[in-house]
Amino acid sequence: MGHRSPDRGGMPEHPALPLDDVTIAEESSIADALERMDRAGTGALALCAPSGELMGILTDGDVRRAVLRGVPIDQPCGTIANRTPVVARGQVAPREALRLMAAREINHLPVVDGAGILKAFLLRNELATREALDDEAARRLEGVIVSLGTPIADAIERLDAAGTGAVILCREDKTLFGLVTDGDVRRAILRGVSLSDPCDGIAMLSPITALSPVATGDALDVMVEHEIDHLPVLDDRGRVVDFLLRREIAVDSTPPLSAVIMAGGFGRRLMPLTEDVPKPMLPVGDRPLLERTIEQLRRSGVRDVSMTTHYLSESIVDHFGDGSGYGVRISYANEEQPLGTAGGLRLIERPSRPFVVINGDILTGVPFDKMLAYHRAHKAEATVGVRQYVIDVPFGVVECDEARITELREKPSLNLLINAGVYLLQPSAWDLIPEGRHFDMTDLVQALLDADRVVVSFPIIEYWLDVGRPEDYQRAQHDLGESS
C-alpha cells in the first residue's frame, strides 16, 4: 500500500504564538475581544499599548465572570482585564515556563523584555504537549528503528524490548525502508524462514505513513480506515520522525463528552417554513441548522451523538444516517408523544460520562470542551448555559419606598441572564428524569436544586441564536449564510 499523508493539523512549529493574533488594545470593546479570542483559539489575549508594552491579560474566564456581574459587552475590555498578570522576562526555556505556569496555576504566560514590551505569548497546553510529544518521540524512535540487514532474531529482541508490536526498518539516514510487525515474524516462522536471515526479506516495503506534522485525530482516522495499528510519520525527505501506535492514540483521544440533541419540536412559530421540514433541518446558508450543531460538537471532540426526534423524524434520519459522513456516530430515539425538553433523555441509554444536551433550534459557537472544563472546575452535577440579554426600558423608571421616591433612572438598560438551551450533565442527573411523561429541563434543574445538588451557570460569550421565530431565522441567514 502506498504513502498516505493526512491533512496537516498538528503542533505549530513554535510554541509561541504570532503576537498580532493574541494582542488587543485595552480600549477595544469586550465584544471585539471575544471575536479576537475566538479567532485565536487561545482562551486569552494580551492587552498592549501602541508601543507594544504589556498592559494586562484578558481570559475567557474574566469575560464570563463579567457577564455574570452584568457588565455590558460594549465596555472597554481593559475594565475587566487582569492588570498584574504573571509574566516571564527575557528568554525563558519551555520547561521553566511550564514550571512557572504550574506553580502559579495559570494557562497563559506573556513574555516581556526589560522595557515591558511583549515578546511572546505562551500557552501551557501547547508547551506541555510539545514537551511530552518530543520526549516520547525520541524514546520511541530510538527503540523501534533497526538497520537494514538486521537478523530476524535481533528484530524479535527489539520487538520484545519496545513492546510496540512493530519495528521500523531504516537506511542509515533514517529514510524509511519498511515495517516489520510481530505478525510478519510469526508468518515467517510458520514458513520456515531462518531467524538468522535479514528482516529486510519479511518487511512490508510500502507501509501506510503520514507526513509530519499530523494531528492525533487525523492519524487515528488513517489507522482505522486502513485497519493498521502502527503509523510511521515522515518528514518531507522521507525520514522517520515519529512512530504512532493506535492503542495509545485511541486511549488518549477518547472523547470525554457525548451529546444529545433535542430535535423533536414542531416549529409552529416558523410555519409555513416547517410544514414539510422539521425546524432543526431548516437551511442556514448552504446546509441545515442541525448540520452546523453537529459540526460544532465534533469540533469540541464529541463523537457520540444521540438525537431525540418526533415531528418529521424520517427526514432527519434519512439525512444523517449513522453519522459517519459527518465524523460522528449518531443514534436516534423517537418520541411517540412529545416528552418535553428533558423527558426524551430517558429514551436513550444512560450515559456513562458527562453529556451535553442542546436544543435542536440553537445555533451557537460554544466550545463544549471549555464548558466541560468549567463544569469540572465547579464540581457541578449540572451546568446551564446562560446568555446575557439586555432590555432597554424606553421610560424613566421610578423606585419607591411606599409613597416616597428613592431613585429615578432615565431609560435604563436591564442586564438579564437567560437560559440558552445548552446544558452539561453528569450521568447521575439522568436518574432524576421520570419515564414516560412530560418533563422539561427546567423541571430537571429544579429537581437537582431540591436535592441540594450543585448546579452552576456557564455564560455563553460566543455566537448564540435561538432560531425559534421568523425574525430569528432571517438573522441566522444574515449572520451565517454568506460565511458558509
C-alpha positions, 0 to 999 in steps of 0.5 A: 500500500502506498504513502498516505499523508493526512491533512496537516493539523498538528503542533505549530512549529513554535510554541509561541504564538504570532503576537498580532493574533493574541494582542488587543488594545485595552480600549477595544470593546469586550465584544471585539475581544471575544471575536479576537479570542475566538479567532485565536483559539487561545482562551486569552489575549494580551492587552498592549499599548501602541508601543507594544508594552504589556498592559494586562491579560484578558481570559475567557474566564474574566469575560464570563465572570463579567457577564455574570456581574452584568457588565455590558459587552460594549465596555472597554475590555481593559475594565475587566482585564487582569492588570498584574498578570504573571509574566516571564522576562527575557528568554525563558526555556519551555520547561521553566515556563511550564514550571512557572505556569504550574506553580502559579496555576495559570494557562497563559504566560506573556513574555516581556523584555526589560522595557515591558514590551511583549515578546511572546505569548505562551500557552501551557497546553501547547508547551506541555504537549510539545514537551511530552510529544518530543520526549516520547518521540525520541524514546520511541524512535530510538527503540523501534528503528533497526538497520537494514540487514538486521537478523530476524532474531535481533528484530524479535529482541527489539520487538520484545524490548519496545513492546510496540508490536512493530519495528521500523526498518531504516537506511542509515539516514533514517529514510524509511525502508519498511515495517516489520510487525510481530505478525510478519515474524510469526508468518515467517516462522510458520514458513520456515524462514531462518531467524538468522536471515535479514528482516529486510526479506519479511518487511512490508516495503510500502507501509501506510505513513503520514507526513509530519506534522499530523494531528492525533485525530487525523492519524487515528482516522488513517489507522482505522480506515486502513485497519493498521495499528502502527503509523510511521510519520515522515518528514518531507525527505522521507525520514522517520520522525515519529512512530504512532501506535493506535492503542495509545492514540485511541486511549488518549483521544477518547472523547470525554463528552457525548451529546444529545440533541433535542430535535423533536419540536414542531416549529409552529412559530416558523410555519409555513417554513416547517410544514414539510421540514422539521425546524432543526433541518431548516437551511442556514446558508448552504446546509441545515441548522442541525448540520452546523450543531453537529459540526460544532460538537465534533469540533469540541471532540464529541463523537457520540451523538444521540438525537431525540426526534418526533415531528418529521423524524424520517427526514432527519434520519434519512439525512444523517444516517449513522453519522459517519459522513459527518465524523460522528456516530449518531443514534436516534430515539423517537418520541411517540408523544412529545416528552418535553425538553428533558423527558426524551433523555430517558429514551436513550441509554444512560450515559456513562460520562458527562453529556451535553444536551442542546436544543435542536433550534440553537445555533451557537459557537460554544466550545463544549470542551471549555464548558466541560472544563468549567463544569469540572472546575465547579464540581457541578452535577449540572451546568446551564448555559446562560446568555446575557440579554439586555432590555432597554426600558424606553421610560424613566423608571421610578423606585419607591419606598411606599409613597416616597421616591428613592431613585429615578433612572432615565431609560435604563438598560436591564442586564438579564441572564437567560437560559440558552438551551445548552446544558452539561450533565453528569450521568447521575442527573439522568436518574432524576428524569421520570419515564414516560411523561412530560418533563422539561429541563427546567423541571430537571434543574429544579429537581437537582436544586431540591436535592441540594445538588450543585448546579452552576451557570456557564455564560455563553460569550460566543455566537448564540441564536435561538432560531425559534421565530421568523425574525430569528431565522432571517438573522441566522441567514444574515449572520451565517449564510454568506460565511458558509 
